[in-house]
Amino acid sequence: MIATRPFGSTGHLSSRVIFGAAGLSQVSQADADRAIDILLAAGVNHIDTAASYGDSERLLGPAMQRHRAQFFLATKTGERTRQAARDEIHRSLDLLRTDRIDLLQLHNLVDEHEWQTALGPGGALEAAIEARDAGLVRFIGVTGHGITVAAQHRRALQRFAFDSVLLPYSYILMQHPGYAADFGALAAVCAERGVAMQTIKSITRAPWGERPADAPTWYEPLRAPADIDRAVHWVLGHPQVFLNSAGDLSLLPLVLDAAARADARPSDAEMDVMLAERAMAPLFT
């Protein structure tokens, strides 16, 4: 079974692996139902989806009717204004077939203009607070991609007491000195304030060269089990973070198996060998 730890100050004891439901964006209902069975068998008790993840929310709806009590359910709004975000939140509730979302996140909030809009007067944050006050949402988080996101999340935590943050974290990305420093500073703030840290892109090999037409991820992931083991064990070696599984549903069993066996963190030397052998490259520069 996969280890658990407190999800920030929410009171939820979350599995260290969170199911990244972007993997359901273009699959069948049968595939989605099988994924839920895999999660339950592995002890994963936390699902992270988004309004923009294709059919993900709709496909999760039947499972939420059956298993709502077994999962901490998170979704995201990519809207930046209060009314548009309010409408999207209610659509998500309908699609997910639930009357309550555990964690609503402002999605990919990195661009400065969008950041100011969403967190300013009449912005999406007001809709999130309104939904929380109405009992439709329990907690509020913020997510993002890119090399500046850790610094932006620190700014966001100065503006509002978010319950969680989500951002990229991998060995190769942490070779970027600026990002590593920003990530460390953000981790310190999160530890001090009891903010949960979710991480993404843990098994990225590199940006796609020639991207296959049917590729479910916008980056090329690691695929060999031994490589996934090392990448997952390295991320989970940070005691503070959670790992959101990859958007490629076929890799879910490998990620869960690696997480269930996580113990000692691989050394830098071991990770450097994998970087060289797999010609790994950072997704963000």
N, C-alpha and C positions, 0 to 999 in steps of 0.2 A: 504493500500500500504506500501511497505517497504521503510524505510528512505534511504536517500542518503547522501554521503559526498565526498569531493574531493579525488580522487585517487592519493595521493601524489602530485607531481608537474606536472602531465601529462596534466591537464586541463579537464580530464574526471570526471564528477560527477557520481560516481558509486553507485549502490545499495549496501547497507551494506552486503547483501548476494550475493555472487558470485556463479554461478552454477558450481559445481564441476563435469565436464563431464566425469570423470571416471565412473560415473553411467551409461554411454552409452556403456561401453566396450563390453557388451555381450547381447544386447537387439536387438529388431527388428527395422526396419525403422519406423514402425507405432508407436512404443513406444517412439522413439526419437522425432518424430514429435509432439506427445502428450506432451512430456516434454517441448518442445519449447512453445507450446500454454500455458502451465501452467506458464512458466516464464514470458511471455508477459502479462498475466492477472495479475500477482503479482507485476509487475513493476521491475523485475530483468532485468538489462541491461548489464550484464557482464558475459561472459562464459570463463571458464578455462579448457582447454583440454591438451592433450599431445600426441606426436607421439607414445608413448608406451601404450596408453589406448585402446588397442584392436581395435575395429571398430569405436571408438568415432569420430575421425576426418572425416571418410567417411560418417558416419550417420549424422553429422552436415552439410555436404556439401549442401544438398538440402535446408535446412533452411537458410543457409548463402546466397544462391542465392535469396531467398525471403525476408529475413529480415536483411541483412548485416548492414544496417544503424542503426538498433535498438540495436545493441550489440557491446560492446567493446570486441574484440576477442583476447584471449590469448592462446598460446600453448607452448610446451616445447620440447627441444631437450635433449636427454640423451647422445648424442655423446660427445666425449671429444676432438677430433681433428678437425682442421679447415675444411678439405675436407669432412669428414664424417658428420659434423654438417651442412655444406653448402648443401650437398645432402639431408639431412633430412628436412631442412627448405623448400626446393623446393618441396619435396614430400608432406609436410604438406599443402603448398599453393594449390597444385593440389587437394588433398583430400578435403580440406575445400572449394574449388571452389571460391577462392578469390584471389585478386592480392595484398592484404596487410593484414598483421597480426599486431594488435595493440600492443601486448606485447609478445615478445619471451623470454622464461625463460630457463636458464641452469638448468636442472632437477636433483634434489637430489644430489647437489654438497656438499658432506660432507667428503667422504674419502680423506685423505690428498694427496695421489698420484694423484687421479683423479682431485682434486682441483688444484694442481700445473699444471697438464697437460692442463686442460681446460682454465686456466687463464694465461698460459705461452705462449711463442712464438709458433706459429703454432697450437694454441688451439682453442676450440669452441668459445671462446669469440671473436676471430678475425672474425669468420664467422658471428656472430651476428652483430658486428659492420659493417662489409661489407654489410650485408643485410639492416641494418638501413640506411647506406649511399646511397644505391641503391633505397630506398623508399619502400622496401618490408616489412620492420618492422619499427614501430614507436618508441617503447621503449624496454628496455632490463631489465630482472629481474633474480633473482636467487632463487632456492627453495631447501628445504631439510627436512629430518626427523632426529629423534634421539635426544639424550640428549645433544649433543655437537653443534647442528646446530645454535643456537643463537649466540654462540661465533664465529663460522665459518662465519656466515653472517656479523658480525662486521668486521672480517678480510677482507672479500670480498669487503665491502664498502670502506676499506682503499686502495684496489687495483684498484677499478673501480667504477665509479659513477652509480651504478645500480639504476633503477627507482623504483624497488619494491623488496620486499623479501617475502617469503612464508615459514611458519614453524608451528609446532604444538602449540596449545594453548588451555588449558582446566583447570578447577579448580583443578582436581586431579593432573595433570602434574605440576601445579604451586605449589604443596606442596613439590616438590623437591627443596631444598634451592638453590642449584647451578644453576639449570635451571631457577628458578625465578629471580635470580640475573642477569644471562646472558640475559634473555628476557627483563628485565627492562633496562639494559644498551643498548641493541639494540634498544629498543623503543625510548630511549632518542636521540640516533644518528639519527634514522629515522625522528623524529620530527624536529630535527635541520636542516636536509638536505632535507626535503620534500620527503622522500622515503615512498611509500605506504607499509603497513603491511597487508599481507593476512595470515589468520590462518586456520589450518586444524585440523581434529580429535576432533572437539568440542563436539561431542556426543558419544565419546567412552565410553563403560562401562568397558571393560577389554580385554586383549588378549583372543582369542578363547581358550577354552579347547579342546573339540572335535569340530572341524570346520565342519559344514555341507558342503557337496559336492557342493551345489548350492549357497553357501554364496557369495554375490557380494563384500563384504568387507573383508579385511584380519585381521580385529579386530571385536569384538562383539560390535555393537552399542546399545545405549539406544533405547527403542522402545515405552515405555508408553508416551502418549502425555504430561502428567504433567512433566515427567523427561526431555523430550526434551525441553519443555518450560524453565525449570530452567537452563539447560545447555546452551541453545541459549541466554537466557537473561543475563546469567553471562558473556559470551564472548562479547556480544554487549554492555555490561556495560562498557567496555573499549572503550573510545571514539575514539581511534586512529585506531582500527583494523577493518578489513573486515572478514566475516565468509564464508569460502568455504563449500558448502553443501556436504553432505556425499555421498559416492560412491554407496549407496543402493538407487536406484531410487524410491522405494516404500516409503521411508521416506521423499522425497522431499516436498510433501504437508504439512507434519507436521512441518518441519523446516521453511518453508515459512510462515506458519500460526503463528508460535511462533515469528518469526522475525517481522511480521507485528504488533504484540501486545507488542513488547518489550518496557518496560518503566523503572521501578526501577530495579537495579541489586539485585539479591537475596543475602541475608546476608551469611557470612561464616557459621553461625549456620545452616541455611537452607540447604546449600550445604553439610555440614558434615552429616546431617541426611540422605540425598540422598545417599551419599557415603556408609554409613553403611547399609542402607536398600537394596541397589542394589549390595552390595559386590563389589564395583568398585575397579579397580586396574590400575595403570599407564601402558600405552602401551610401554613406553620407560623407562629404568632404568639405 
